[in-house]
C-alpha cells in the first residue's frame, strides 16, 4: 500500500534550518495522515508533527513556532527552523493508510533520517 522514503537529514549548527522530505514511492491512495516522529526519552517514538488528509496539522509543544509540516502531492515536508541541540534525533516518517471504510488504519514507517544539531 505504501513505501516510505525519507531524506533531508544532516548536520547543522544551532539556530540553523533543515527540511525533511517524506515520499510515498508506491503512490498509495486512501492516506489519512502523514506524521514525523522522533525517539522519545523512554525509547518510544513521539510525535513531532502530523498533517491529516484534510490538511489539519498537529505539532508537539516543543516545536511549535519553529517547525512547519506541509504537503505537496505525494511528498510531505518538515521545515525545521531555529534548531536546537535538543532536536538532535533520528526522525521517522509515518504514513497512515485506510484502504476502505471497513479496514483498519495501516501504519507504514520509514527507516529514519538523522538530524544532528551542534550547540
N, C-alpha and C positions, 0 to 999 in steps of 0.2 A: 504493500500500500504506500509506503514511504521509505525513502532512504535519505538520511540526513547528512549533509556535508557542511562543515563549519570552516571558516577562515577568518583571518584578521588579527589573531593574537600576536603578541610580541612584547618587546621591552620598551618601556617609556619612563621618563622622569616624572616625578610628582608634579601635578599641575598640567600634565600633557593630556593628549587625546588619542583614542584608538577607536576604530569602527570594526565591529564583528559582523560577519555575514553568515546567514544560515539558509541553505537552499535544499529544497526537496527535489532531489535529482530524478525521482520517478514521476513527478508531476501528479501526485495523488490528489484526488478530489475529496470532498467532504472533510476538509480540515476545519476543526473547530477552534483551534488556537495554537499559537507558537510561543514558546517561552524560552528565556535564558535563565540558567541556574548556575550556581557555584557551590563548592563544597562548604558546608557549614562547620561550626566548631565541634559538633558531635558526629562528624563524618557523614552526615546526611546531605542531601542536596537542597539548598534553599533557593527560593525564587528570587531572581533579580528583577526581571521584568517579563511581562507577558502581553501579547496582543491577541484578542479574540477575532473570530471571523467577521464580526460586525464592527471591528475597529476599536473596541474598548480596550484601554490599556491599564495595566496594573504595575506598580513599582514597589520594591522594598523601600522602607523608610530611609535606609542608609544611602540610597542612590537617587532619591527624588531631587529634581532640580539639576542633576548632573548627567544622568543617563536618559537617553530617549530611544524608545523602540518604535520602529516603523516597518512598513511592508510595501514592497514594490513587486507586483506579480508573484513569482514563485520564491522570492527572496525576502527574508526578514533581516533587518539591520538593528544592531545595538550600537548607537553612538554614545561613546563614553568620554565625557569631558571632565576636567578638573580632577583627574585621577589621583588617588591617594595610595599610600603603601598598603593600607588595609584592603584595597581592591585586588591585590595580588592573589591570584587563584587560577584554577582551571575552570573555564566557562563551558557549560554544556548547553546545547540547543535541544529542545524537546518539541516534537510535533505531535499534536493530538488529532487523531483521525476517528471519525464516527461514520462507518460505511453506510449505515441505514438507521432508521428510527429504532429498530429492534436491537441493533447491535450495540455492544458496549463500546466505550471510548478506548481506542488502542493508542499506546504511547510509544513513540519512536525517539531514540536518543542518538545523538552524535557521539563521536569519540572524545570530544573536548578540545579546547584550544587554550593554551597557556597565556595568561596575561601577567606580566611582571612589572611592578611599579617601584622604582627606586626612590628613596627619600633623600 
